[in-house]
């Protein structure tokens, strides 16, 4: 008899699965289960709904037989030299990208690449600008400008301070009953925020590395935590680079909402928005209706070859 459960933690070969009765069991994959069209280092990820058989191996582990079709998932290029991908999480209702403008710096190109990837998997995303209590008035003005930029495109943005638990009540209400993902560079405060959102959680946090002004990796595998208020929050490993994977250059512009809205106004149906005449997107950039930084990210993606798109490190 099969039982259904949701994957809370994946460490490569071993999984923690919450069953429908609330109990948590240790599991491993049966045989060489792989996705049909996605070469992945982790064929099962946190957020997956899995089916377990009633077999228990000699070490007390249940066996994962299969998993249900995903509503969505988000991947990045594997850190090794293969062409495989790492599935960060599956079945995500909303992604939250934590952004800091120093200690560490989250570059705009990183934000844009994350948003392009989320768009390609149809995952709505909110930007959370953390550590606002550490910013000068001039830096707060810059944060406000970024929030305005992305809000006009369709991505909500909020200023928060996870350490002081300021301005996060809206977030507690927003994630209630949902399965959401928290992502961003190491050191931006992901684990601190997750702890602040639920008093029962006590996720390990670390300080910023003085040597490189970058975050130390505290989360090595994605893990999904059950919330008292209902729903789940996925804490992902700190991401230094976000490789865009498997996107046809002919459709990359589709994942920039401000470009997608203008496509029907270009002279050519297959316009790539680079050198073509009477391009509505280029005209919008010249008229400041599309932000220059967003367009430059698009150009970079279009100019990179496939392997470079995978390897691109945009941490700094």
FIZARO-665061 format. One record per residue: x, y negated, z negated of N, C-alpha, C, O in turn; residue in three letters. Coordinates in steps of 0.02 Angstrom, whole numbers, padded with zeros to 5 digits, always signed. Atoms other than C-alpha are relative to their C-alpha. Layout:
XYZXYZXYZXYZALA
...
//
This chain:
+00042+00060+00000+00000+00000+00000+00044-00062+00000+00090-00068-00041UNK
-00040+00061-00005+00071-00170+00050-00027-00054-00047-00087-00058-00060UNK
+00017+00058+00040+00073-00322-00063+00027-00063+00035+00078-00060+00068UNK
-00019+00063-00031+00084-00503-00006+00033-00045-00053+00013-00044-00112UNK
-00032+00047+00046+00198-00634-00083+00032-00057+00038+00035-00056+00100UNK
-00034+00057-00030+00289-00797-00052+00072-00001-00025+00085+00011-00084UNK
-00071+00000+00018+00479-00811-00049+00017-00065-00037+00007-00120-00011UNK
-00020+00057+00040+00542-00926-00187+00074-00016+00007+00094-00074+00002UNK
-00072+00011-00004+00729-00901-00165+00031+00051+00047+00013+00110+00046UNK
-00037-00042-00046+00844-00831-00032+00074-00011-00012+00098-00068-00011UNK
-00073+00006+00008+01028-00794-00063+00036+00039+00054+00090+00066+00042UNK
-00031-00035-00056+01066-00717+00105-00031+00068+00011-00067+00078+00059UNK
+00027-00068-00006+01022-00534+00077-00053+00015-00052-00091+00063-00044UNK
+00045-00014+00056+00921-00545-00083-00051-00056-00007-00037-00114+00008UNK
+00055+00048+00002+00755-00630-00114-00039+00007-00065-00047+00061-00091UNK
+00049+00000+00054+00643-00681-00258-00068-00015+00030-00076-00065+00065UNK
+00066+00007-00031+00461-00660-00210-00053-00003-00055-00054+00039-00100UNK
+00057+00005+00046+00307-00718-00305-00060+00036+00030-00081+00019+00085UNK
+00058-00037-00024+00163-00596-00286-00064-00039-00015-00063-00089-00051UNK
+00063+00036+00007-00018-00648-00279-00024-00002-00072-00064-00046-00090UNK
+00021+00000+00070-00040-00604-00464+00045-00045-00042+00036-00049-00103UNK
-00044+00046+00036+00097-00729-00511+00066+00030-00023+00110-00006-00044UNK
-00062-00032+00020+00232-00601-00551+00054-00010+00053+00038-00020+00112UNK
-00056+00011-00045+00405-00621-00474+00042+00063+00003+00060+00091-00049UNK
-00038-00061-00009+00501-00474-00401+00061-00014+00043+00061-00059+00085UNK
-00060+00004-00042+00674-00451-00327-00010+00044+00061-00036+00100+00056UNK
+00012-00036-00063+00674-00396-00146+00062-00002+00045+00107-00043+00037UNK
-00049+00002-00055+00785-00355+00000-00037+00017+00064-00093+00042+00063UNK
+00031-00012-00065+00750-00339+00186+00008+00074+00018+00060+00104+00006UNK
-00003-00069-00024+00709-00169+00257+00031+00001+00069+00005-00031+00115UNK
-00032-00006-00066+00827-00126+00400+00027-00067+00025+00047-00109-00015UNK
-00027+00061-00031+00880-00263+00521-00058-00041+00029-00066-00045+00090UNK
+00056+00041-00022+00727-00374+00528+00027-00066+00028+00065-00100-00006UNK
-00023+00061-00032+00757-00518+00647-00059-00034+00035-00109-00002+00053UNK
+00051+00036-00038+00654-00653+00729+00007+00016+00073+00062+00030+00097UNK
-00002-00019-00071+00608-00620+00909+00041-00048+00042+00079-00026+00085UNK
-00031+00049-00045+00674-00782+00983+00048-00047-00036+00067-00099-00008UNK
-00043+00045+00038+00784-00859+00847+00055+00040-00034+00042+00078-00081UNK
-00057-00032+00032+00957-00797+00804+00016-00039-00063+00038-00096-00060UNK
-00005+00035+00063+00967-00839+00622+00043+00038-00049+00044+00100-00049UNK
-00039-00032+00053+01085-00807+00477-00046+00026-00056-00026+00069-00095UNK
+00048-00021+00052+00931-00786+00366-00069+00010+00031-00108-00037+00035UNK
+00064-00012-00034+00783-00703+00453-00061-00014-00043-00115-00027-00016UNK
+00054+00018+00045+00675-00734+00299+00023-00059-00041+00079-00059-00066UNK
-00020+00060+00037+00674-00903+00213-00050-00016-00055-00104+00014-00058UNK
+00048+00022+00051+00594-00989+00064-00061-00029+00036-00056-00062+00087UNK
+00062+00022-00030+00413-01027+00100-00033+00052+00043-00093+00045+00059UNK
+00029-00052-00041+00387-00872+00204-00050+00041-00040-00039+00055-00099UNK
+00047-00048+00029+00235-00763+00167+00021+00069+00024+00021+00082+00084UNK
-00028-00065-00019+00302-00585+00163-00045+00056-00024-00086+00048-00070UNK
+00036-00061+00018+00229-00411+00153+00050+00050-00027+00100+00065+00006UNK
-00044-00049+00032+00310-00286+00035-00033+00068+00000-00093+00074-00010UNK
+00029-00068+00009+00289-00098+00037+00006+00020-00073+00033-00017-00114UNK
+00000-00020+00070+00269+00000-00123+00063+00038-00021+00066+00065-00075UNK
-00063-00034+00015+00445+00073-00114+00044-00044-00044+00048-00104-00035UNK
-00049+00034+00042+00571+00027-00249+00066+00037+00007+00069+00098-00004UNK
-00064-00033-00010+00754+00061-00213+00033+00018-00066+00006+00005-00120UNK
-00034-00024+00060+00881+00133-00334+00022-00056-00047+00036-00044-00106UNK
-00019+00057+00041+00924-00043-00396-00061-00039-00025-00055-00091-00056UNK
+00061+00031+00025+00743-00086-00432-00029-00055+00044-00072-00093+00022UNK
+00024+00051-00046+00714-00197-00279-00058+00024+00042-00059+00082+00062UNK
+00052-00013-00048+00556-00204-00176+00027-00013+00070+00077-00049+00078UNK
-00023+00007-00069+00574-00196+00013-00048-00044+00040-00109-00032+00039UNK
+00039+00043-00043+00513-00333+00130-00007+00034+00068+00042+00046+00102UNK
+00014-00034-00064+00430-00251+00280-00005-00049+00058+00020-00037+00112UNK
+00013+00048-00053+00377-00404+00379-00022-00066-00032-00028-00071-00093UNK
+00026+00063+00026+00318-00583+00363-00052-00028+00049-00052-00012+00108UNK
+00054+00027-00041+00168-00679+00426+00027-00055+00046+00079-00085+00032UNK
-00019+00053-00047+00178-00800+00572+00005-00066-00037-00038-00082-00078UNK
-00011+00064+00034+00246-00968+00516-00041-00056+00032-00050-00057+00093UNK
+00032+00061-00026+00149-01130+00532+00053-00046+00030+00041-00079+00081UNK
-00057+00038-00024+00317-01216+00554+00061+00023-00039+00055+00062-00086UNK
-00062-00011+00037+00497-01207+00498+00049-00052+00023+00041-00083+00076UNK
-00052+00048-00020+00650-01317+00501+00068+00034-00005+00082+00069-00054UNK
-00065-00033-00003+00824-01261+00549+00056-00050+00010+00044-00107+00031UNK
-00060+00038-00018+01000-01327+00562+00050+00050+00026+00041+00110+00018UNK
-00052-00043-00026+01155-01259+00645+00036+00033-00059+00050+00001-00109UNK
-00037-00034+00052+01243-01127+00542+00069-00031-00008+00097-00058+00040UNK
-00065+00031+00012+01404-01186+00461+00058+00041+00028+00114+00016+00032UNK
-00054-00038-00030+01503-01045+00538+00006-00015+00074-00029-00059+00100UNK
-00014+00017-00070+01568-01042+00717-00047+00035+00049-00039+00028+00109UNK
+00046-00035-00045+01428-00933+00786-00052-00048+00026-00054-00107+00008UNK
+00054+00041-00027+01280-00996+00883-00065+00010-00039-00119-00009-00016UNK
+00059-00013+00040+01162-00944+00745-00023-00063-00037+00014-00112-00044UNK
+00030+00055+00037+01049-01059+00648-00014+00022-00071-00017+00082-00086UNK
+00022-00012+00068+01004-01073+00465-00069-00029-00008-00080-00088+00002UNK
+00067+00024+00013+00820-01083+00425-00001-00029-00070+00012+00006-00118UNK
+00000+00031+00065+00805-01208+00284-00063+00018-00040-00059+00032-00100UNK
+00063-00014+00035+00621-01177+00242-00054+00010+00052-00047-00009+00110UNK
+00056-00014-00044+00456-01121+00316-00065-00022-00032-00071-00029-00092UNK
+00068+00017+00021+00273-01170+00306-00002-00062-00044-00027-00061-00100UNK
-00008+00063+00037+00306-01349+00252-00058-00047+00015-00073-00061+00073UNK
+00054+00049-00009+00162-01469+00224+00028-00069+00013+00000-00107+00052UNK
-00033+00065-00010+00278-01621+00214+00072+00005-00022+00088+00039-00071UNK
-00070+00005+00020+00464-01656+00208+00012-00069-00029-00016-00119-00006UNK
-00021+00063+00030+00539-01792+00098+00076-00004+00007+00112+00037-00020UNK
-00072+00011-00008+00710-01858+00149+00023-00053-00048+00002-00111-00043UNK
-00029+00049+00046+00806-01942+00009+00056-00037+00034+00100-00006+00065UNK
-00049+00044-00033+00910-02089+00069+00032-00044-00053-00002-00071-00097UNK
-00035+00048+00042+01043-02188-00023+00047-00041+00045+00076-00014+00092UNK
-00042+00042-00044+01139-02335+00051+00072-00004-00024+00114-00032+00011UNK
-00069-00012+00020+01294-02300-00052+00000+00053-00055-00050+00066-00088UNK
-00011-00052+00053+01362-02165-00169-00050+00057+00003-00085+00068-00047UNK
-00034+00007-00065+01340-02079-00046-00041-00042+00049-00098-00060+00035UNK
+00034+00036-00054+01296-02173+00113-00040+00049+00042-00014+00101+00065UNK
+00040-00037-00049+01153-02102+00216-00003-00043+00063-00036-00095+00064UNK
-00003+00040-00062+01187-02163+00393-00067+00005+00037-00102+00055+00033UNK
+00062+00001-00038+01042-02213+00504-00003+00056+00051-00056+00085+00062UNK
-00001-00055-00049+01097-02086+00634-00021+00066-00032-00055+00106+00000UNK
+00021-00060+00035+01074-01949+00504-00076+00000-00010-00109+00051+00001UNK
+00073+00005+00010+00899-02011+00462-00036+00016+00065-00084+00055+00065UNK
+00033-00010-00064+00853-02015+00646+00003+00072+00023-00046+00099+00049UNK
-00007-00070-00020+00920-01840+00680-00047+00044-00041-00078+00090-00015UNK
+00046-00039+00042+00824-01770+00533-00072-00009+00024-00109+00040+00029UNK
+00068+00013-00022+00665-01854+00593-00015+00032+00067-00070+00058+00078UNK
+00009-00033-00066+00689-01790+00771-00012+00074-00010-00057+00103+00021UNK
+00009-00071+00012+00709-01613+00706-00068+00014-00032-00102+00061-00012UNK
+00066-00010+00033+00556-01629+00592-00056-00010+00050-00105+00028+00049UNK
+00050+00011-00052+00455-01700+00738-00006+00061+00045-00061+00081+00064UNK
+00001-00057-00047+00505-01553+00847-00036+00060-00030-00061+00102+00006UNK
+00034-00055+00034+00434-01434+00716-00067-00022-00029-00100+00015-00066UNK
+00065+00028+00021+00281-01546+00684-00007-00001-00077-00058+00018-00104UNK
+00001+00007+00072+00326-01578+00503-00002-00074-00018+00046-00110-00003UNK
+00003+00071+00019+00267-01747+00436+00054-00015-00052+00069+00027-00095UNK
-00057+00017+00043+00407-01839+00344-00010-00068-00033-00034-00115-00002UNK
-00002+00063+00038+00419-01973+00211+00072-00013-00021+00108+00033-00040UNK
-00067+00020+00021+00579-02070+00172-00004-00027-00071-00045-00070-00086UNK
-00003+00023+00069+00622-02095-00011+00069-00033-00011+00120+00001-00010UNK
-00062+00037+00010+00753-02230-00042+00015-00001-00075-00016-00038-00113UNK
-00013-00012+00070+00828-02177-00208+00055-00046-00027+00091-00079+00011UNK
-00051+00038+00037+00939-02263-00339-00008-00075+00008+00042-00112+00008UNK
+00011+00072-00011+00859-02434-00314+00023-00041-00060+00037-00101-00052UNK
-00023+00037+00058+00910-02481-00491+00075-00016+00003+00100-00054-00038UNK
-00072+00011-00006+01092-02478-00433+00017-00049+00057+00076-00060+00071UNK
-00012+00042-00058+01070-02597-00285-00003-00074-00017-00040-00096-00062UNK
+00001+00073+00006+01106-02783-00272-00062-00027+00036-00093+00009+00074UNK
+00057+00030-00037+00970-02904-00210+00009+00005+00075-00039+00017+00111UNK
-00013-00004-00072+01053-02904-00039-00011+00071+00025-00038+00081+00080UNK
+00010-00070-00020+01053-02714-00034-00074+00018-00001-00097+00056+00042UNK
+00072-00013+00002+00870-02709-00084-00035-00030+00061-00084-00002+00086UNK
+00028+00030-00061+00831-02826+00061+00012+00046+00060-00032+00055+00102UNK
-00016-00048-00054+00918-02702+00177-00045+00061-00003-00070+00085+00048UNK
+00045-00057+00008+00816-02559+00104-00070-00019+00024-00102+00021+00058UNK
+00066+00022-00022+00656-02659+00132-00004-00003+00076-00055+00014+00106UNK
-00001+00003-00073+00708-02687+00313-00004+00069+00031-00039+00079+00081UNK
+00003-00069-00025+00735-02500+00338-00070+00029-00009-00096+00063+00035UNK
+00068-00025+00012+00568-02460+00259-00048-00028+00052-00091+00008+00078UNK
+00043+00032-00050+00483-02584+00376+00012+00031+00069-00036+00044+00106UNK
-00017-00029-00065+00576-02513+00527-00035+00067+00010-00069+00078+00060UNK
+00027-00067-00008+00522-02334+00496-00076+00003-00010-00110+00045+00019UNK
+00072+00002+00009+00347-02378+00435-00035-00019+00065-00089+00007+00080UNK
+00030+00020-00064+00312-02462+00603-00001+00058+00049-00043+00060+00094UNK
-00002-00059-00044+00359-02299+00689-00051+00052-00023-00077+00091+00018UNK
+00048-00049+00026+00245-02198+00575+00026+00043-00057-00006+00091-00077UNK
-00029-00037+00056+00359-02137+00436-00005-00042-00064+00028-00093-00069UNK
+00006+00038+00062+00308-02195+00262+00068-00002-00037+00106+00046-00033UNK
-00061+00006+00039+00450-02257+00151-00015-00031-00068-00058-00074-00074UNK
+00011+00024+00068+00460-02289-00036+00067-00011-00035+00115+00026-00023UNK
-00058+00011+00043+00588-02361-00157-00013+00035-00066-00065+00025-00097UNK
+00008-00037+00063+00615-02248-00307+00064-00001-00040+00118-00018-00014UNK
-00058-00010+00043+00732-02221-00453-00014+00063-00041-00047+00061-00092UNK
+00014-00064+00031+00730-02038-00501+00027+00005-00071-00004+00037-00114UNK
-00030-00005+00067+00844-02059-00652-00042-00035-00053-00045-00013-00110UNK
+00042+00036+00047+00726-02184-00732-00074+00020+00006-00117-00007-00029UNK
+00068-00024-00012+00571-02094-00668-00046-00058+00019-00106-00057+00004UNK
+00040+00057-00022+00513-02259-00594-00032+00014+00068-00002+00045+00112UNK
+00033+00001-00066+00389-02270-00453-00007+00069+00032-00006+00075+00093UNK
+00009-00066-00031+00365-02083-00431-00068+00031-00018-00082+00088+00000UNK
+00067-00026+00015+00187-02063-00499-00039+00015+00064-00076+00063+00068UNK
+00035-00011-00064+00123-02081-00320+00022+00067+00030-00017+00102+00061UNK
-00027-00060-00029+00236-01937-00271-00028+00062-00035-00043+00112-00003UNK
+00030-00055+00038+00171-01823-00410-00070+00015+00027-00088+00073+00035UNK
+00068-00010-00027-00005-01850-00343+00001+00025+00072-00041+00065+00092UNK
-00002-00017-00072+00046-01833-00161+00018+00073+00012-00007+00103+00060UNK
-00024-00069-00012+00130-01663-00180-00044+00052-00033-00034+00112-00023UNK
+00042-00047+00037-00004-01586-00291-00035+00049+00047-00070+00028+00093UNK
+00033-00051-00040-00063-01422-00216+00031+00013+00067+00004+00052+00107UNK
-00032-00008-00066+00056-01433-00068+00067+00036-00006+00093+00046-00061UNK
-00066-00031-00004+00215-01346-00013+00046-00049+00037+00042-00055+00098UNK
-00039+00055-00029+00342-01484+00015+00075+00013-00007+00096+00054-00048UNK
-00072-00009+00000+00528-01496+00049+00035-00066-00016+00016-00118+00010UNK
-00042+00057+00016+00655-01616-00027+00068+00011+00031+00099+00064+00020UNK
-00064-00010-00034+00810-01643+00079+00041-00064-00001+00017-00117-00021UNK
-00045+00057-00001+00959-01758+00101+00071+00021-00015+00083+00080-00029UNK
-00069-00015+00015+01146-01769+00075+00009+00023-00072-00034+00010-00115UNK
-00018-00014+00069+01228-01698-00080+00013-00067-00036+00046-00112-00009UNK
-00013+00060+00038+01228-01831-00215-00053-00053+00003-00048-00104-00031UNK
+00052+00051-00006+01072-01926-00164-00052+00005-00055-00094-00040-00063UNK
+00046-00005+00057+00976-01861-00315-00058+00049+00009-00109+00041-00023UNK
+00054-00046-00012+00872-01716-00250-00020+00039-00063-00079+00041-00082UNK
+00015-00041+00059+00887-01606-00404-00027-00044-00057-00073-00023-00093UNK
+00026+00046+00051+00861-01756-00520-00073-00017+00013-00113-00019-00034UNK
+00069+00016-00017+00702-01800-00427-00046+00059-00014-00100+00050-00042UNK
+00042-00059+00012+00635-01622-00433-00012+00008-00075-00068+00023-00095UNK
+00008-00005+00073+00666-01617-00622-00049-00052-00025-00090-00038-00070UNK
+00044+00054+00023+00576-01784-00642-00073+00012+00019-00118-00013-00014UNK
+00068-00012-00024+00424-01721-00547-00037+00053-00041-00098+00057-00039UNK
+00031-00052+00040+00394-01575-00665+00042+00012-00062+00100+00032-00057UNK
-00038-00004+00063+00446-01572-00848+00024+00070-00015+00071+00079-00054UNK
-00020-00069+00013+00458-01382-00847+00063+00021+00039+00093+00073+00024UNK
-00057-00018-00041+00598-01383-00718+00064-00029-00030+00063-00084-00058UNK
-00065+00023+00026+00781-01398-00767+00054+00021+00049+00093+00067+00035UNK
-00047-00018-00053+00883-01392-00607+00066-00034-00013+00068-00093-00032UNK
-00067+00026+00013+01070-01416-00623+00015-00059+00046+00000-00057+00106UNK
-00021+00058-00039+01135-01586-00568+00074-00012-00012+00101+00008-00064UNK
-00070+00016+00006+01312-01647-00539+00013-00072+00019-00028-00103+00054UNK
-00018+00068-00016+01399-01815-00527+00029-00006+00069+00045+00044+00101UNK
-00031+00013-00064+01467-01896-00371+00075+00013-00005+00106-00005-00055UNK
-00072-00010-00003+01643-01843-00322+00036-00066+00010+00023-00101+00059UNK
-00037+00062-00005+01762-01988-00353+00046+00000+00060+00059-00053+00090UNK
-00050-00004-00053+01884-01926-00222-00028-00023+00067+00006-00058+00105UNK
+00028+00016-00066+01767-01946-00074-00065-00039-00004-00096-00054+00047UNK
+00063+00036+00009+01617-02037-00148-00058+00038+00031-00105+00008+00058UNK
+00051-00043-00027+01513-01890-00093-00028+00045-00056+00004+00053-00108UNK
+00029-00042+00051+01398-01776-00188+00032+00069-00002+00052+00096+00050UNK
-00021-00069+00007+01456-01611-00257-00059+00045+00013-00116+00029-00005UNK
+00055-00044-00016+01353-01465-00196-00024+00036-00063+00013+00077-00091UNK
+00028-00033+00058+01240-01410-00338-00049+00055+00021-00055+00105-00013UNK
+00045-00050-00026+01112-01314-00236+00033+00033+00060+00045+00000+00111UNK
-00035-00034-00055+01195-01182-00127-00049+00037+00045-00034+00051+00103UNK
+00052-00031-00040+01035-01097-00068-00065-00037-00012-00076-00063-00067UNK
+00066+00031+00010+00863-01168-00039-00039+00040-00052-00035+00102-00054UNK
+00041-00033+00051+00746-01130-00183-00066-00036-00006-00069-00097-00005UNK
+00066+00029+00006+00560-01157-00203-00024+00008-00072-00023+00062-00100UNK
+00021+00001+00069+00493-01207-00373-00075-00011-00005-00103-00054+00029UNK
+00071+00007+00010+00314-01185-00430-00013-00058-00047+00021-00064-00099UNK
+00015+00059+00039+00239-01345-00500-00059+00012-00047-00105+00049-00031UNK
+00056-00006+00048+00127-01358-00654-00065-00025+00031-00119+00001+00017UNK
+00059+00032-00029+00010-01467-00553-00029+00039+00059-00080+00020+00087UNK
+00021-00039-00058-00007-01335-00418+00043-00017+00060+00063-00074+00069UNK
-00042+00010-00058+00092-01312-00259+00073+00016-00015+00089+00041-00069UNK
-00070-00018+00005+00278-01291-00230+00043-00056+00027+00023-00094+00071UNK
-00048+00049-00025+00430-01400-00204+00064+00037+00018+00091+00075-00023UNK
-00060-00035-00025+00578-01339-00101+00060-00047-00007+00061-00101+00022UNK
-00062+00037+00008+00750-01400-00154+00052+00031+00046+00069+00090+00038UNK
-00046-00028-00050+00872-01380-00009+00072-00016-00018+00085-00062-00057UNK
-00071+00017+00009+01063-01375-00008+00015-00069+00027-00018-00091+00075UNK
-00020+00064-00026+01146-01543+00017+00025+00006+00071+00066+00050+00087UNK
-00017-00005-00071+01164-01575+00203+00048-00056+00018+00032-00115+00013UNK
-00048+00050-00022+01320-01663+00265-00013-00020+00072-00005-00078+00091UNK
+00014+00014-00070+01274-01649+00447-00065+00034+00019-00082+00087-00009UNK
+00062-00031-00022+01110-01613+00533+00002+00010+00075-00010-00037+00113UNK
-00005-00015-00071+01134-01527+00700-00068+00010+00030-00109+00048+00004UNK
+00062-00011-00036+00991-01540+00821+00007+00063+00042+00055+00070+00080UNK
-00008-00065-00033+00960-01366+00888-00057+00013+00049-00115-00001+00036UNK
+00048-00026-00050+00876-01299+01043-00051-00050+00025-00109-00033+00036UNK
+00045+00050-00029+00801-01462+01106+00021-00014+00072+00077-00034+00085UNK
-00011+00015-00070+00787-01481+01293+00005-00076+00008-00037-00113-00017UNK
-00009+00072-00008+00854-01652+01343-00058-00033+00036-00070-00093+00027UNK
+00056+00029-00036+00704-01675+01454-00057-00021-00047-00100-00061-00028UNK
+00056+00015+00045+00592-01684+01300+00023-00033-00065-00018-00044-00109UNK
-00024+00031+00062+00703-01764+01166-00037-00064-00015-00053-00078-00073UNK
+00036+00063+00011+00615-01930+01191-00069+00011-00028-00097-00034-00059UNK
+00066-00015+00027+00451-01844+01145+00000-00002-00076-00052-00012-00108UNK
-00005-00003+00073+00515-01833+00966+00021-00066-00031+00038-00070-00090UNK
-00005+00069+00024+00541-02021+00952-00070-00031+00011-00086-00050+00067UNK
+00070+00021-00009+00360-02077+00921-00008-00066+00038-00053-00073+00079UNK
+00006+00065-00033+00391-02256+00979+00014+00005+00075-00011-00035+00114UNK
-00012-00012-00071+00457-02188+01145-00057+00040+00030-00079+00027+00086UNK
+00055-00043-00024+00323-02057+01162-00061-00040+00017-00097-00024+00065UNK
+00059+00041-00012+00190-02191+01153+00003-00040+00064-00048-00063+00089UNK
-00009+00042-00060+00262-02281+01305+00013+00040+00064+00017+00012+00118UNK
-00020-00040-00058+00301-02134+01420-00045-00009+00060-00021-00010+00117UNK
+00046+00007-00057+00146-02156+01526+00008-00064+00038-00021-00072+00092UNK
-00009+00064-00033+00201-02333+01569+00063-00004+00042+00074-00053+00078UNK
-00061-00001-00041+00368-02284+01649-00019+00014+00073-00070+00047+00086UNK
+00014-00009-00072+00375-02286+01840+00002+00074+00019-00040+00097+00057UNK
-00009-00070-00018+00435-02105+01850-00023+00045-00057-00009+00033-00116UNK
+00026-00047+00050+00351-01960+01762+00056+00034-00039+00049+00051-00098UNK
-00056-00034+00032+00520-01880+01726+00054-00049-00024+00112-00031-00029UNK
-00047+00053+00021+00602-02042+01667+00037+00022-00063+00007+00045-00112UNK
-00042-00017+00057+00747-02010+01548+00017-00061-00042+00051-00056-00093UNK
-00007+00062+00039+00747-02192+01488+00073-00021-00008+00093-00046-00061UNK
-00071+00020+00003+00931-02221+01530+00017-00047+00057+00033-00105+00046UNK
-00019+00041-00058+00964-02283+01707-00057-00011+00049-00048-00046+00099UNK
+00055+00005-00048+00794-02271+01790-00030-00071+00001-00032-00105-00050UNK
+00032+00066-00005+00710-02429+01856-00070+00000-00029-00102+00053-00034UNK
+00067+00009+00026+00549-02497+01781-00017+00050-00056-00069+00083-00056UNK
+00008-00045+00058+00571-02398+01620-00031-00039-00057-00003-00089-00079UNK
+00035+00035+00054+00447-02450+01486+00038+00004-00066+00035-00042-00106UNK
-00038-00008+00062+00559-02384+01347+00057-00050-00002+00066-00084-00053UNK
-00055+00047-00001+00710-02486+01400-00025-00072-00007+00006-00114-00040UNK
+00029+00067+00006+00599-02639+01419-00019-00014-00072-00011-00070-00096UNK
+00020+00009+00070+00534-02612+01242+00061-00012-00044+00057-00050-00093UNK
-00062+00012+00037+00713-02604+01177+00023-00072+00011+00042-00107-00036UNK
-00022+00068-00015+00756-02766+01266-00045-00052-00032-00022-00107-00048UNK
+00048+00047+00030+00600-02848+01194-00005+00009-00076-00049-00021-00108UNK
-00003-00012+00072+00643-02786+01017-00062+00035-00027-00078+00030-00086UNK
+00058-00039+00021+00487-02677+01013+00022+00070-00023-00013+00102-00062UNK
-00032-00061+00023+00598-02523+00992+00067-00020-00029+00106-00056+00002UNK
-00062+00020+00034+00742-02539+00869+00061+00027+00038+00061+00084+00060UNK
-00061-00018-00036+00915-02536+00949+00034+00061-00031+00060+00103+00006UNK
-00033-00056+00032+00982-02413+00819-00034+00066+00019+00000+00117+00029UNK
+00037-00061-00019+00846-02286+00861+00017+00019+00072+00028+00077+00088UNK
-00016-00014-00071+00880-02303+01047+00071+00026+00007+00083+00070+00047UNK
-00069-00023-00004+01067-02280+01018+00006+00073-00023+00045+00111+00005UNK
+00001-00071+00020+01033-02117+00925-00025+00043+00057+00001+00097+00070UNK
+00027-00037-00058+00929-02061+01073+00054+00008+00054+00062+00063+00082UNK
-00053-00003-00051+01071-02104+01194+00054+00050-00020+00078+00088+00022UNK
-00051-00047+00024+01196-02009+01087-00022+00072+00009+00018+00114+00031UNK
+00026-00068-00009+01086-01854+01089-00001+00020+00074+00015+00077+00091UNK
+00003-00015-00071+01065-01866+01277+00070+00009+00030+00078+00046+00079UNK
-00068-00004-00028+01253-01886+01306+00040+00058-00027+00089+00078+00004UNK
-00037-00056+00029+01310-01745+01194-00016+00064+00037-00073+00075+00057UNK
+00015-00066-00029+01330-01572+01268-00029+00042-00056-00030+00022-00114UNK
+00037-00041+00048+01240-01430+01182+00041+00017-00061+00017+00012-00117UNK
-00041-00019+00056+01385-01374+01075+00015-00060-00045+00018-00053-00106UNK
-00014+00059+00040+01424-01552+01021-00060-00020-00042-00052-00043-00098UNK
+00060+00015+00039+01244-01579+00968-00001+00044-00063-00021+00021-00116UNK
-00001-00044+00058+01264-01427+00856+00053-00020-00050+00040-00017-00111UNK
-00056+00010+00045+01432-01478+00784+00002-00069-00030+00037-00080-00080UNK
-00007+00071+00018+01404-01665+00763-00005-00010-00076-00056+00007-00106UNK
+00001+00016+00071+01451-01717+00587-00009-00075-00007+00035-00114+00013UNK
+00015+00071+00003+01372-01883+00549-00003-00024-00072-00036-00073-00088UNK
-00001+00021+00070+01405-01891+00363+00039-00065-00009+00020-00106-00051UNK
-00039+00061+00008+01536-02026+00383+00068+00008+00031+00108-00039+00029UNK
//
